[in-house]
Amino acid sequence: MDSDAKLKLMQKRIIKSYAWQRDIIVPLSKEYDCTVDELEEVFFDLLDMGGLENLHGTFKSAEEICLYQKLNADLRLCWFSGTLEVISPEDAKNLKLKIIEEINNGKSYEDALKDGKLELYQLLKNEAKLRSSL
């Protein structure tokens, strides 16, 4: 077996692992309407061995970052916290982290978002009362 064949075999062992297939390859191949083999080949061409070995870890950490950013948009916190400055950056961060924890514990995104919106509204009401008493 030549070195290219050995490399290909090592790449396949990494990317064929259960976690990679379950979390990355199969879902993305469905999203991109391609076969699992086609997507694996794309990753083989894009990433070296170190990149392939880190694929799952980086995917999971990026997934958290994307969820954090999605919540920022879906709760309109860019507007409430960034532009209007009626919600503190700390309260905005804590709300997003609380929702992410709920999602990680099995709550659906839609339910967690709905509860988050109610909590955000309560934060807005509390801030309005505080400002009106000044």
N, C-alpha and C positions, 0 to 999 in steps of 0.2 A: 504494500500500500504506500503510495507516494505521499508527500507532505500535504498536497492540496486535498487529497482524499481524506487524510487524517483530520485536517482542519474542518472539512465539510461534515465529517462524522461527529466531531466534537461540537460543532455548531448545532447540528440536529439534536444531539443529546440535551443540550441546554434548552433549546426552544420547544422541544417536544415534551418537556416536563409538564406535569399536571397543572401546576399553578399558572405557568405561562399560557398554556392552552385555554384554561378556564377563564382567566382574567383579561387576557390581552388578545391572543390570536383569534380564537373563535368569535368573540364579540366584534372585533374590528373587521374581520373578514365578512361578517354579515352586514355591518354598517357600510363597508366599501363595495359590497356586492362582488366579492372575488372569492376564490377558493382559499382554503387554509394554506395549501402548498404555495400559491402565488404570493400570499402575504409573507410567509416565512422566507421566501426567496428575496423579497424586498428588504426585509430586516437583515438577511445575510449580507446583502450588497451594501446596506447602509452602515452597519455596525461591525466593529472588530470584536474579538472574543471578550474583551473587558466590557464593551457596550452591551453585548448579548447577556453576559453574566449579571449585569446591573439592570437589565431591562425591567424586570418585575419590580424591584425596589424603586426605581425612578418613576415607573408608571404609578405606583401607589402614592408616592409623595406628590406627584403632579396632580393626581386625582383629588387630593385634599386641597391643593392650591386652587384648582379649577372650581371646586365646590364652594370654597370661600369667596371667590370672585363672582360666581353665579348668584350666591346669596346677596352679595353686595348690590348686584344689579336688580335682582328680583324684589328686594326690600327697599329699593331706591335709596340706599344709604349714601351713595355718592352725593345725592341731592341733599338729604336731611343732615348728614354729617359734614360733608365736604363743602357744598355750596352755601346752604342756608345756615349751617353751624348751629342747628337747634338740638342736635344729638351729639354728645361728646364722642370723639374718636374711641375712647375707652369703652363707652356703653355700646357703640356700634360693634366693636371687636368682640366684646363679651357676648353680645346677642348672637353674632355669627358663630362663635365657638360653641355656644350652648346648642344651637340648632345642629351643627355638625356632629356634636356628640350624640344627640338624639338620633340622627340618621345612622351613625355608626352603630348605635345600639338597636337598630332594626326598624325604626319609625320610617314611614315612607317620606320621600322628599315633599310631596304635596301636603301631607298632614303637618310635617315639621314647619314648612313655610307658612301655612295657615296660622299655626300657633305663634310663629315668629312675628307675623304681621299684627296679631293681637297684642303681643308683648311690645312691639314697636309703638303701636297706638297708645298703649299705656305709658310708655316712656315720653311720648309727645304730650300727652295730657298732663303728666307730672311736671314736665318742663314748662308747660303753659301756666300751670298753677304757681310754680315757683317764680316765674317772670312777672306774673300779674300781682304778686304780693310784694314785689320790690318797690 
